[in-house]
Amino acid sequence: MEGDLTLQLRIFDLNCWAIRYLSKRRQERVQLIGDMLRRERFDLVLLQEVWSEQDYSDLKARLGGCYPFSHYFRSGVIGSGLCIFSRFPILDTLLYQYSLNGYPYMLQHGDWFCGKSVGLVIIKISGILFNVYVTHLHAEYCREKDAYLPHRLVQAWELAQFIRHTSKAADVVLLGGDLNMHPEDVGIRLLRGWTGLRDAFAEATRFEGCEDGCTLIPNNCFTVKTELLPFPLGIRIDYILYKAISSFTVKCEELKTTTGTAPGMDIPFSDHEAVMATLHIRRQGQAAGATLGTAEPMLADVVTEARTEVGVGLRAAQRQRYSTGRMAVLALLLLLLQAAAALGALAGLAAGQPFPKLSFSLLAFLAIGVLLLATGLHLFHTIEVKMLQGTEEQMRMALRALQERP
């Protein structure tokens, strides 16, 4: 067994808001981010919303040899937007795409097309094995009537399960990303309680940045001010979470956030503030062994609350499946009635009765369109029901296991 060993690790996390043709001054901000990262030389850089692979390539080229190792996680129609830059060799990578991620017909939101996922890279620093996770969960959009809460809870549960089942061989676990949840939300409590991850903001010895660690603030010129009206200071939805396994301890020495515009510029790096953490990792002489997450003392209550919300989403999905199925059946019946009417009209042509071809054709095209759309939506909501049922069942079994623990 090696003697005591200490390691200091500097981590940078940012939602870059780099959406081609949609994000304001995107290329200029990507250059600013690259210049800052090259100047600061963090050990690990975790980025989200780098939707364009060209932006990733440009950023990689701009960083030069400062971060010789990197990985871009490909997923969905337009990509996961996730990437990691590291000063240390990446030993392995893995991507898990969440089973639920919004609705394809909600084009104004577009989360479904992104293939929201969690990416994992495994690195070794001074003999310490790190599992580093980066993720981006579904956005909230409306806190008062959050239609995506069940999907985000499924994502939080899958994220927690993914971390638990892939980190058993790791010495230290790190998670960074835009979780789109407030610190007190049930999804965050579920994630932290089930994995044992600790919040760098809550644990930091020193903090510098936006009040309460907020990462979406009204003073940012790119934020939608109306969405932050109930929160005059802003909200904290970007996190760096961590935990040590085996014979290691991790402490957050310092946490910082950016506070608006980039130095010497009139624009910020993104619509989100960056989070920067300095972690102190120490190897101790005696192995402690990995245990189930114990960060949440009332974990059973948290799982029950999350399961209730997933159940609400399940019932809503079942109603949608029934409605779309009924619409598909009605469209099919309309087509059959048209076919019968057309056959009757064709039989009466010898008697000189006119046949309204244009009206029949337009109505047939409409019925076919409705049938295809309703069938597609019915299939989608059927999958949604199955995924919600699966998660609810997993939570039920987890809750029973928690209640049976001495």
Summary of the structure (lengths in Angstrom):
residues: 406
radius of gyration: 25.5
end to end distance: 33.2
largest distance: 102.3
contacts: 1328
relative contact order: 0.12
helix: 42%
strand: 24%
